[in-house]
Amino acid sequence: MVHLVEEKRDDVARLCRRFAVRRLELFGSATGEGFDSETSDLDFLVEFQPLKPGEYADAYFGLLEGLQQLFGRPVDLVMPRAVKNPYFLEAMNQSRTLLYGREGIEVPDLVGWPRPTSRRRDR
């Protein structure tokens, strides 16, 4: 995990508590050596605690804005149910790093999608 994120873990935890986050994970280039401190954004996977229907947007956009201000760079904030592409899911799963929370994030059911590692040949 990049030093930029590691050094602000306590601030991230405060944001998570403020916006009712159950679990927050970092994924993508910031978890490895591909992170460019000048140009890379930060990618997060978030699961919120149960909220009333009208509270989800406030929590999502409040957390997004808070993370962007905290890190001073663009942030992508992904909710598990929004992930439908199996190739993106596979890439994301290879680099997920827990930042906040204990309970597991449930990934969407991808029944009917080909496994990312399989190669189909049209005959």
C-alpha positions as CSV (number, residue, x, y, z in Angstrom):
1,M,0.0,0.0,0.0
2,V,1.3,3.4,-0.8
3,H,2.7,5.6,2.0
4,L,0.2,8.3,1.1
5,V,-2.7,6.1,2.3
6,E,-0.9,4.4,5.1
7,E,0.0,7.6,6.9
8,K,-3.7,8.8,6.8
9,R,-5.3,5.6,8.1
10,D,-6.7,7.3,11.2
11,D,-8.2,10.1,9.1
12,V,-9.8,7.4,6.8
13,A,-11.2,5.6,9.8
14,R,-12.8,8.9,11.0
15,L,-14.4,9.4,7.6
16,C,-15.7,5.9,7.7
17,R,-17.3,6.3,11.1
18,R,-18.8,9.7,10.0
19,F,-20.4,8.2,6.9
20,A,-21.6,4.8,8.3
21,V,-19.1,2.7,6.4
22,R,-19.0,-1.0,7.3
23,R,-15.9,-1.8,5.3
24,L,-13.5,0.1,3.1
25,E,-10.8,-1.5,0.9
26,L,-8.2,0.0,-1.4
27,F,-7.5,-1.7,-4.7
28,G,-5.7,-1.0,-7.9
29,S,-2.4,0.7,-8.5
30,A,-2.2,2.2,-5.0
31,T,-1.8,-1.3,-3.5
32,G,1.4,-2.1,-5.5
33,E,4.3,-0.6,-7.3
34,G,2.3,0.8,-10.2
35,F,1.2,3.9,-8.3
36,D,2.3,7.3,-9.8
37,S,2.3,9.9,-7.1
38,E,1.8,12.6,-9.7
39,T,-1.0,11.2,-11.8
40,S,-2.7,8.2,-10.2
41,D,-6.1,8.3,-8.6
42,L,-7.1,6.1,-5.6
43,D,-9.6,3.3,-6.0
44,F,-11.7,2.2,-3.0
45,L,-14.3,-0.5,-2.6
46,V,-17.0,0.5,0.0
47,E,-19.8,-1.2,1.8
48,F,-22.1,0.9,4.0
49,Q,-23.9,-0.1,7.1
50,P,-27.7,-0.4,6.6
51,L,-29.1,3.0,5.9
52,K,-32.5,4.4,5.1
53,P,-33.0,4.8,1.3
54,G,-32.5,8.6,1.3
55,E,-29.3,8.4,3.3
56,Y,-27.2,6.3,0.8
57,A,-26.5,9.2,-1.5
58,D,-25.4,11.5,1.3
59,A,-23.1,8.8,2.7
60,Y,-21.7,8.0,-0.7
61,F,-21.0,11.5,-1.9
62,G,-19.9,12.7,1.6
63,L,-17.3,9.9,1.7
64,L,-16.2,10.5,-1.8
65,E,-15.7,14.2,-1.2
66,G,-14.0,13.6,2.1
67,L,-11.5,11.1,0.6
68,Q,-10.7,13.4,-2.3
69,Q,-10.0,16.3,0.1
70,L,-8.0,14.1,2.4
71,F,-5.7,12.8,-0.3
72,G,-5.8,15.8,-2.7
73,R,-6.4,13.7,-5.7
74,P,-9.3,12.0,-7.7
75,V,-10.9,9.0,-6.0
76,D,-13.0,6.2,-7.5
77,L,-15.5,4.8,-5.0
78,V,-17.0,1.5,-6.0
79,M,-19.9,-0.3,-4.4
80,P,-19.8,-4.1,-4.6
81,R,-23.3,-4.4,-6.2
82,A,-22.2,-2.1,-9.0
83,V,-19.4,-4.5,-10.2
84,K,-20.8,-6.6,-13.1
85,N,-17.8,-7.0,-15.3
86,P,-16.0,-10.3,-14.4
87,Y,-12.7,-9.1,-15.7
88,F,-12.8,-6.0,-13.6
89,L,-13.9,-8.0,-10.6
90,E,-10.9,-10.4,-11.1
91,A,-8.4,-7.5,-11.3
92,M,-10.0,-5.8,-8.3
93,N,-9.9,-9.0,-6.2
94,Q,-6.2,-9.5,-6.9
95,S,-5.2,-6.2,-5.2
96,R,-7.8,-5.6,-2.5
97,T,-6.4,-4.3,0.8
98,L,-8.5,-3.8,3.9
99,L,-8.4,-0.2,5.3
100,Y,-11.4,-0.2,7.6
101,G,-13.9,-2.7,9.0
102,R,-14.0,-6.4,9.8
103,E,-17.0,-7.9,8.0
104,G,-16.5,-9.3,4.4
105,I,-17.8,-7.4,1.4
106,E,-20.1,-9.6,-0.6
107,V,-19.3,-9.4,-4.2
108,P,-22.2,-9.6,-6.7
109,D,-23.3,-12.9,-8.1
110,L,-21.9,-13.2,-11.6
111,V,-23.9,-16.2,-12.7
112,G,-23.9,-16.4,-16.5
113,W,-20.7,-14.5,-16.9
114,P,-17.7,-16.4,-18.2
115,R,-14.8,-16.7,-15.7
116,P,-12.1,-14.2,-16.5
117,T,-9.4,-16.9,-16.7
118,S,-11.3,-19.0,-19.3
119,R,-10.7,-18.5,-23.0
120,R,-13.6,-19.4,-25.3
121,R,-12.9,-20.3,-28.9
122,D,-15.6,-19.7,-31.5
123,R,-15.5,-22.6,-33.9
